[in-house]
Amino acid sequence: MNYLPNILFATILILGIGFFAKNVKKLIRNIKLGHDKDVTDNKSQRWKNMAMIALGQSKMVRRPISGLLHVVVYVGFIIINIEVLEIIIDGLFGTHRIGLKVLPQSVYGFLIGTFEVLAVLVLITVIVFWMRRNVIKLARFWKSEMTRWPKMDGNLILYFEIVLMTLFLVMNATDLDFQTMNSGNIISQYIAPWFSGLSEGTIHIIERGAWWIHITGILIFLNYLYFSKHLHILLAFPNTYFGNLKPQGQFNNLESVTKEVKMMMDPNSDPFAAPAEGAEDEVPAKFGASDVQDLNWVQLLNAYTCTECGRCTSECPANQTGKKLSPRKIMMDTRDRLEEVGKNIDANNGEYKDDGKQLLDNYITKEELWACTSCNACVEACPVSIDPLSIIIEMRRYLVMEQSAAPVELNNMMTNIENNGAPWPYNQMDRLNWKNE
């Protein structure tokens, strides 16, 4: 028996999975560059969110057309790839359609027939998606942040899916024994006649070629995910699990600032008292965030999970009125900067070397940050529970508390609150004079 194909297959499989594991390790390292965040509360609700949003696509279908099309691709692609198990076993042990040996022919035929129908549905849906991007040119796919690579990435994944689904159908159509069985070839039986004029040897070569390219393509696709916005295929599940459970609009408070305010309001407190023995200094090294290392790990997970679908930006009132803010760009910039920091660490033997750059100014401008109305429309629109607003707020916090760089209007408001107890420039005694006018 010739074991060379099995050895070659095992080598390709090990290399593909090994490279993927290496990138996953790097991904986890980069996410852990963020501050710790406790997300161990209310586990039942978190599991429910993951099941409903990531698995059930509940937020995706709020836009029925694109949502249902996405469900077809999602369900079809996942279910069809169950057959990868059979391909791996066949490739490692030199068998052919091992499923027929462990399952009744009727059951196996039903499974493959289902896969073929789903493959056609995925093909049709992917073509519709391609037309929406490149022919109809939906506005949210053509915003200013959608530069050359994001545009290309969106199309590349569609081409991947077209090729993989086509190879699956051709593989079945040119498998003469499978066609003779006449069970499960619901679609491929209509493709098989295209090859009827060829010799059996040529058809066998086509079948084996489609088989090899199909599994190799799946491994290439798996490793492409790390470099693509389609990483959300994997990260949507943890991202929805670790999503924010607090009411939208409820911002987090800095504990050190809260304690300072309480101390100022307590007439019995001693501001000069030494901290209790063993107590840790809870004053943060930096207020807010100016770079990715200042964000928490959930926010960095959000950045890697971003699908670049643009729903957040299309719902953003600031963006709709022509301002530079795009919540999608906030997430893309955060991810790009995090990748840059990760490469810096790789190039410096595991240590970060200051490169003179940061997320603020080099990627995200102050104009973008202050254009946000903090309305939470972007958070509500995201189909995988990403929170661009939390990053915007942290960077605003840095500008106000570290650089005293708030806009004049905001500084005036804060001065009025300090002096008058209200945002308006009126003495408290005169606040209600409008009633007498």
Secondary structure, DSSP 8 states (H G I E B T S, - for coil): ---HHHHHHHHHHHHHHHHHHHHHHHHHHHHTTSB-----S-HHHHHHHIIIIIIT-TTGGGSHHHHHHHHHHHHHHHHHTTHHHHHHHHHHH--S-THHHHS-HHHHHHHHHHHHHHHHHHHHHHHHHHHHHHTS--GGGSSTT--HHHHHHHHHHHHHHHHHHHHHHHHHHT-HHHHHHTSS-TTHHHHGGGGTTS-HHHHHHHHHHHHHHHHHHHHHHHHHGGGSGGGHHHHHHHHHHTS--S-TT-----HHHHHHHHHHH-TT--TT----TT----S-SSSS-SSGGGSBHHHHHHHHH-----HHHHH-HHHHTT-S--HHHHHHHHHHHHHHHHHHHHHTTT-----S--HHHHTB-HHHHHH-----HHHHH-TT---HHHHHHHHHHHHHHTS----HHHHHHHHHHHHHSSSSSS-GGGTTGGGG-
